[in-house]
Amino acid sequence: MMQQRRNNNKKKSKKPLIWIGAIVALGAIYAGGAYHYSSAKTFMPNTTIEGVNVAGKNSEQAQSLISQHIKNQTINLTDNDKVISKVKLADAGYTSTSSQSIAKAIENQNALMWPLQLINVANADSSVVVKPDKDSNAKLTAYAKKTATKLNRTRDAGTPATVSVSNGKVNVTDGKKGNTINATLLAEEIKSSVAEGKRDVNLSNTYQSTSNSSDVNKIKNQVKALSTEKAVYNVNGNTVTIPNATITSWIIIDKNADGTQKVNLDQTKLTAYLNGLNDKYASYQSDVTFNSTKQGSQTVKGGTFGWSIVTATDATKLTNNILAGKDFTEKATISGSGTSLKKGQLGNTYVEVDKTNQHMWYYENGKLVISTDVVTGKPSNGNTTPTGVYFVWNKQRNTTLKGSNDDGSAYASPVDYWMPIDYTGVGLHDSPWQPQYGGTWYKTHGSHGCVNTPPATMKKLYDAVATGTPVIVF
């Protein structure tokens, strides 16, 4: 009896030791596994990526398996929940996944949880990014373009909404959205779908856009801004505020290259408006009324003196400013002579040539500086010195004037001082060949159109008169 009790006690004392040994062994196995998976850089048991079991595989081995798998994968192009076409990822440029993301997925494993993966499947997709290969962008773009072209053969392009403007009021004709595929949007949709692990691409997200409500609202807002902006145009000291009604009457709707619509201005109407301002304010070839020395008030027409608006330049400048939809002040671009003077003004510094009295005066700042008899063009042979308001546009010393005599023979007359006033060869110069000046001498011994001036006086005139000085001939 005593012997039996001793044997039972021995059996009981062995059980705790067995359990402790088992726990120690399991702990060693667990620790060894945890250490292994934290240092071996391989995937834990039952790990899948893109449906591929990569258990025990390192980054390179997993890369090879996944790449082979991806080459055979397809995604669906769907429209109205119907599969229209299937896309092989390899055809779209996807031949592998990112090796960096695979390595990262291994690093992100929780080695302490490895025993659970012996009985459960762990999906590492969330940490692995599927990307096209290095040549993918060009290949994916080409694939999307080819696919879109093929699908669009039987698709409706739709009709864009049309917008027109009449006196500032925007009129909209509703369009109809079509279902043609935009190749760029298709490529982006494929790329994002694959990256998110989706297996369907909704083609409605890739439809080619037509003018929509946002386009129309944008045009409405811009037209509203144009109809209320303050547009100030300064024409050489004359301030012009362009009426809002005028601006809105210029508004038109143009199309961009992609078919979308944009606000623009009618250049014909805008240019006509500028021409009207030029007629009103510009001084070029305008009538000039002045108080002549011997004949009282005189109105002289024509000539080359004066300035005008460069309408081609300003049409562009005003268009850009107006379309910006903000208040602005723009200075007119002008060209010509006498730019400091307004229309019809001669100023206080000028040369006066009185053909009737055969006399010339030079006034500087309102004071008489030079007064002399002259010989103007001979009227009997059509060489009358032309009437008009001109200006000295050049000055030359020691030059030879050339032309044709009444009988057709050529002449060449050397002069010491030459001041051309128009662009046909008429000017002021010394004339040592003339024996007398003034009176009626010009009727029989007049020039070919120039104003012959006594040499000594011409020297003074040449020295005193600056280029740009108006010369009024009447």
C-alpha positions, 0 to 999 in steps of 0.5 A: 500500500505504501509502495503504491502511494509512492508511485502515484506521487512520482507520477504527479510530480512529473506532470508539471515538469512536462508542461513547463518543458512544453511551454519552454519549447513552444516559447523557444519555437515562437521566439525563434520564429519571431527572430527569424521573420524579423531578420530573414527579410522573407514573408511570413506563412500564408502571405499573399500579394495580388492573390499570389502566395509569397510565403517564405519568399524574399523581395526578389523572389516575390517580385518575380512571382508577382510580375508573372502573375500581373502579366496575365491579369486583366481589368474590365472597362465597364459602361452602364454596368456592362463590360465593354472591353477587357484590358490586359495589364501587360498591354497597358504597360504593367509588367511588374509591381514596385520592388520598393513596396514589396521590400517595405511590406516585408519590413512592415510585417509584425514578426510577433504575429507569425503563429497566427499566419499558420492558420490565417491568410494575411493579405499584404496588398494594402502595403504594396503598390502596383505600378507600371514599368519605367516605359509605362507612361508612353505605353499606357498613353498609346494604349489609351489613345488606341482604345479610345479611338476604337471605342469612339467609332460607335459612340456619340460625341454629343453637342456642346451648349452654345453661348451667345451674347447680345448687348451684355445679355448671355443666351444659352442653348443647352447641349447634349453630353455624349459618351465619347472617350477622352484618351487622357482621362482613360489612361488616368482612370486605368492608372488609379484603378490599378493602384487602388486594386480595383478590377473595373474602370468606369468609362463614364468617368472618362467621357469627353467633356462638352460645355457645361453649366460651369463653363456657362456660369464662367462666361456669365460672370465674365460678361457681368464683370465686363459690363460694369468695369470702368475703362479709361482711355487717355488719348494724348491728354483727352480722357475718354471713359469707354461706355459700358454699353459700348463694351458689351456691344463688342462682346462675342463668343469664340471657341478654343481649340478644344471646342470650349467657348470663351469670351472675346471682343469683336475686333472690327467694332473695337477698331472702328471705335478707335478710328472714331476717336482718332478722327475726333482727337488726332491732329494728323492732316487736321485743319489748322486755323491760325492768325497769319502775319499779313492775311489775318485768320487763315484755315489751312488744310492737309499736310503731313504735320500731326499725330495719330493713334496706332489703332492696331497696337491699341486694339490689342492692348484694350482687348487684353485690359477689357477681358481682364474684367477689372477697372483700368486706365490705358494710355493711347499709343500715338505716332507722328509730329507735334505730339504735345499739341491737340487737334487744330493747334499749331503752337507758338513755334513755327515757320510761316510761308505766305505764297501770296506775299512771297514771304517767310517768317519764323516764330519761336515761342510767339516771338518773331525771329526771322523774316525774309522774302522767298521764291516759291514754286512756279505755278504756270508749269504745275510746280506750285509749292503745296499748301498744307501744314508740314514739319521739318523732318530732317536737316542736311548740310551740303547736299545736291537736289536732283530732279527734272526740268520743264523740258524733261532734262535733269537738274542737280542743284548743290545747296548748303542747307536743306530742310525737307518738309514733305515726303515728295521732295519739297523743302526749304533751302538756300538758292544762290542762283536766284537774283531776287526774292519776293514780289511776282518773281516766282511767277516766271522764275519760281522753283520746282516746288521748294521754298527758295531762301536767300543764302545768308538768311537760310543759314540763320534759319537752319541754325535756329529751327529744330527738326519737328517744327511745323511749317505752315504753307498757304 
